[in-house]
Amino acid sequence: MYEYLGYVASVVIAISMLMNSIQKLRWINLFGAALFSTYGFVIGALPVGLLNGFIVGIDIYYLIKMYSTKDYYRLLEVRHDNKYLEAFLEFHNDEIKKFFPDFQFKPEMNKLSLLILRNMSVAGVILAHEYDNKTLKIGLDYVIPEYRDQKPGKFVYTQNLYYFSKFGYEKLCSKPHSKTHTKYLKKMGFSVFDNNTELMFKRLIF
């Protein structure tokens, strides 16, 4: 029975190493290290128990730091043919295609080209074009793995809706490309689904 505990702990720690999100990595690693520490003390292997207990403490420390530190966010509008924007999209092209298989960068179509800044580092990109005179369609909403904790999305779609409404738009829309993307859009407040267009909508003005 104790041996199975060691196997489970090993698997959990291995899974934690596969996480792109640092936050998820810390949580899963914390759980795995706690199991390994318990395993070490149960079988009388003090070095294993103490080392993994120490790792538990480190994970707790950094998780507290993550949740207590207030990040600075900002939306930075750039020209549609901005060279940094082009380089960013080219560098992350393979992963962008995984989440947005139909995406093609067409600068002339974009009504808004936004960089999402987190502590002045570029965390992601939003590209949007006009769907109709009252609706803005999000063509790309991409965040790099290390910042993929939904905080950038909440900053954009919850705290800064005025950013879009100030241009005269009343709704946002986006086409979900997977179950995960649909779940994300629902969390961001996109609730109305149009079967004819396969788009989800979010009202900016209530």
N, C-alpha and C positions, 0 to 999 in steps of 0.2 A: 504493500500500500504506500509506504514511504517512497519507494522507487518511482511509482507513478506520479507522485507529487513533484519529484525532481524532473521527470519528463515534461509534465505540464508547464512547470516554471520555465524550462528551456525553450519550449515552443512559444510561450507568451513573449519572452525576451527577444526571440528571433523575429516574431511578428512586429514588435516595436521598432526594430531596425529597418523595417520596410516602409514605415510611415514617412510621408513627405512633410506633413505638418509637425512642427516641433512640439506643439501642445499635445497632440495625440501621442507622439513618441514618448513624452514624459509620463503621461497617464498610464499607458500600457506598460512601459518599462517599470513604473512604480509598482504596479500590480505583480509583474513577473519577479521583480527583485524581492518583494514581500514574501512571495511563495518560496523563492529560493532561500531566503533567510530563515523562514520557518523550517524548511527541509533541512538546512544545515544544522540548526539547533536540535531538531528531532533526532537526527542520526548521530549527533555528537561531533559533527565537523565544525568546530568553532570558527576556523578561518572563513569557511563558506558563509556561515551565519552572520558573522561580524561584517565581512566585506559587503554583503548584499544589504545588510541593515544600514550600512553607511550610504550605499547607493540610494536606498529609500529616502534617507534624510536629504540627500542632494536633490532628488527629484521633487520632494516636497518644497524645498527652498526655492527652486526655480519656478515651480507652479505658482507659489504664493507671489513671487516677483512678477510673473506674467499677468496674473489677475489683478494685482494691485497697481501696476504701472499703467499710467494713462498715456496711450499713444496719441500722437498728433497726426490728424488726417487732413488732407486737402485735395480738392479737385483742381487740376491745372489744365486749362484748355490750350491746345496747341494747334498750329496750322495743320490742315489735312495732309499736306505733303511734308510734314516735319521729318527731318532726317533721323532723329533719335527714335521717333515713333516707327519709322520703316525698319530701322535696325532692330528694335525690340521685337516687332512682329516676325521678322525673319529669323531671329535667334530662337524664338519660342514656337516657331511654325509647326514643328512635328507634334507638340503637345496640344497646341490650339486645334489642330486638325482632329485630334482624338475627341475633343469636346464639341467642336463646331465643324463637322465634316464638310459642310457646304460653304464655309467662309472663304471669301475672296476679298483681298484688300483692293478697294476701288475708292481712292481718295476723293474723286469728284462727286461721289454719292453722299459722302458724310456731311451731315448737318452739324454734328458735334464730334470732336475728337478729344477725349479726355484721358489724362494720366491720373491714376489714383496714387497719391503720395502718402506714405506711412513713415512718419519721422523723417521726412524729406527724401526717402528712398522710394523708387518707383515700385509699387506693389502690384499694379495691374493697369489695364487699359479698358476704356469703354468707347466703342464706336457706335454712333447712332445716325440714322437717316430719317427723313420725314416720310411717314406712312400716309398721313393725310394732314390737312392744315391744323388739326387739333390733336394729332397723335404722333408721337415719336417712337420709332421702332429701334430697339436695341439689337444691333447686328452682331456685336461682340462684347462680351462681358468676361474678361479673362484676368485671373489673378495668379501670380506665380505661386508654386507649391508652399514655400515657407510662410506665406501670408494667408493661406487658405483656411481661415478659421471663421469665416462669415462676417468678421468685423468690417472689412472693407465694404461688403454688400450692404450691411445695415447702415453704415455711414452714408452711402449713396442713396439707397432706396427708402430709408426711414428718416434720417436726420437732415437730408439735403434735397428733399423733393422740390423745394422752391427753386433750386438751380435750374430745373427743367421747366417749371411753370412760368418762370420769369420771361421765357421766350414765347409765351402765349399758348403753350401746349396744355391740354387737359388730361391726357392719358399717355401712359407708356405701354408698349407691347413688346413681346419677345416670343420667339418660337422655341419651345423646349426640344432638345435633341436626344434626351434619354430620361429614364425614370429619376436618376439622380438630379438632373437639371430641372425637371418638373418639381421635384421636392424642394430644391433651392429656390425656385421662383415663388412657390407657395409661401415659403418662409419670408421672402422679401415682399410679400403682399400682393403678388399677381394671382388673382383669384378667378377672374372670368375667362372661361375657355370657349373659343369660337371653333366649332367643329369644321366649319367650311374653310377657314384659313389656317387652322392648327396653331393659332396664336393665343397667348395668355395676356390679359390686360390688367393694368393697375391705374386707378384714377389718381390724378394729382390734385384735383379740386373737388371738395365735397360740399 
